[in-house]
Amino acid sequence: MTQHILVQALKQFRRKQDGNATVEFAIIVPLMFLILFMAVEIGIYHIYATMLDRAMDITVRDIRLGTGTNWEHNTIRDLICERSGFIDDCANSLKLEMRQVDPFAWTEIPAAVDCINSTANVDPVVTFVNGDSNELMFLRACMTYDPLIPTWGLGAALTDENGLIKISAASAFVQEPQ
C-alpha cells in the first residue's frame, strides 16, 4: 500500500510543470554570465594590448629618430608608461628588454617573454643594450595586470602562477645614422 502511494506521488510529481522556468533559469543564467564576463575580460585584454603596442610604436619612433641620444632604460620605460595611459605602478609592472641583433649572424631571440614577478624583488632589466648608428635593435616590453575575474572563465585561463595576466609588445628598428 505504501509503495502504491509512493508510485502515484512520483507520477503526479512528474506530470507537474510548476518550476519549469526556474530549472531553465538555473541552467542558462550561469552560462550567460560566463559569456558576459569572458567578453568583458577579452575586451580589457585587447584594450591593454593595443595601448601597450601603440605606446611601444611611438616610443620606438622617438628612439629611432633621436640620433645621438643615449637612451636609458628608465627613460624608455617612463615614456611607454606615460603613452599607454593605463599601467598601474609602471616601475614595478613593466619590464623592458632591448638587444642588438646582427642580421648577418642571426641568433634566435628567446620566444618566452620574461615578465616581472610581482611577488619577488627582481631587477626590472633583462638585457638592455643601446645601439649605435645603423644597428638593428629589438625592443620588447612585458607587463602584468590583475584580471577582472581571476577564478572564472577567461581570467582563469589567462592567468599565470601568480594570478596575473601577461601582455607583451615587441618592435624592431634600425638606429638612424648620427
N, C-alpha and C positions, 0 to 999 in steps of 0.2 A: 504494500500500500504506500509506504513512504517512497519507494522507488518510482511508483506511478506518478505521484505528486511532483517529484523532482524532475522527471522527464517532461511533464506538462509545463512546469515552470520554465524549463530551459527552452522548450519550443515557443512559448509565449514571449520569452525574452528575445529570441532570435527574430521573431516577426516584427518586433517593435522597431521604429525608426527614430525614436527620440534620441537626441545627442549625435545624430549623424553628422551634422555640420561641425560639431566640436571635434570629432575624430579627424575630419579632413583639415580643420584649422590647426590642430596639434601636429599634424604631419607636414603641412605645407608652409606654415609660418616660419619655422626654424630654417627651412631651405631658402625661403625668400630673404630672410635676414642674412644668411650666409652669403648669398649672391650680392646683396646690397653692400655688405661690409667688404667683400672682396673687390667690388668695383671701386669703392672709396679708397681702399688700400693701394690698388694698382694705379689709381689716379694720382695719389700722393707720391708714389714711387716715380711715376712718369714726370710729374712736375719737378721733383727734386733732381732727377737725372737730366732733364732738359736744362734746368737752370745751372747746374754744375757744368755741363758741357758748354753752354753759352759763355759762362764766366771763364772757362779754360780757353775758349777760342779768342775772346777779346784780350785776355792776358797774354796769350802766346803771340798775338799780333803785336802787342806792345814790346814784348821781348825781342821778337824778330826784327822789328824796325828800330829798336833802341840801340843803334850802333855805338859801340864804345862804352856802353853801360855794363857794369859788372853786377848782375842781378844776384840778390841774396835770397836764400830760402824764405826767410820771414817776410820779405817784401812781396815775393810772388804769392805766398800763402795769404797774406793780408789783402792783396788785390783780388784774388779769386774769391775770398770770403765776402769782401765788400760788394763785388759784382754779382755774386749769386743771390745774396739777399735773404738767405734762409738758414744758413748753417749755424746751429746753436753751439756756443763755446768752440769757435772755429779753431783756436790754437790747439785744442785737445781732441778735436774730432776729424780734422783733415790732415792727411799725410801725403806728402809730395815725393815724387821720385823723378829725377832728371839725370839722363845719362847721354854720353856721346855715342853715336852709332856710326860705325865705319861701313859704308855701303859696298866697299870692295873686299872687305874681310868680315863678312856678316857673322854675327853671333846672335843666337836667339835671345830675345827679351823674355824673361820669365812670364808665363801666362798667368800664373797665380798672382793676384793683386794683394799686396801687403797693406792691410788697413790697420788703424790704431785699435788696440785692445784697451777699452776704457777702464778695465778692471786692474790694469797694471801700469806702472810708471815706465814709459818707454821713450826712447829718443824718437822724435817725430820725423827724422830724416832717414830714408833708406839709402839712397845713393843720390848725391846732388853734385853734379859737375857742371860748371859754367863752360859754355862752348866758345870757341874763337870764330873768327870770320870764316864763312863758307863751310862750317861743320854742320853735319846732320845731327839734330838733337831730338831726343824723345822725352816727353814730359807726361807723367801720369799722376793723377790725383785720386785719392780714395777717401771717402767719408762714410761715416756711420750715423744712423739715426734710429730712434725708438719707433717701432711700428705702432699704428693706431690700436690694433687688437692683436697682441703678440701670441695669444694662445689659440686662435681660431682662424681657419681659412688661410688666406694668402700670407697673413702676418706670421703664422706658424711655419709656413712652407719656406719663407724667405729669410728667416732669422738664422743667425749663426749660433755658436755655442754660448755666446754672451747675451743672447736675446736682442741683438741689433741687426739692422738691415744694412748691407754694404752697397754703396754706389760708387762706380769709378768712371773716370773720363780720361782719355788719352789723346795726345796730339804729337805730331812730328813736324819739325820745321828746320829750316836752314838759316843759320845766322847770316845776316846781311854783312857785306864787307864794310870795314871801317873806313 
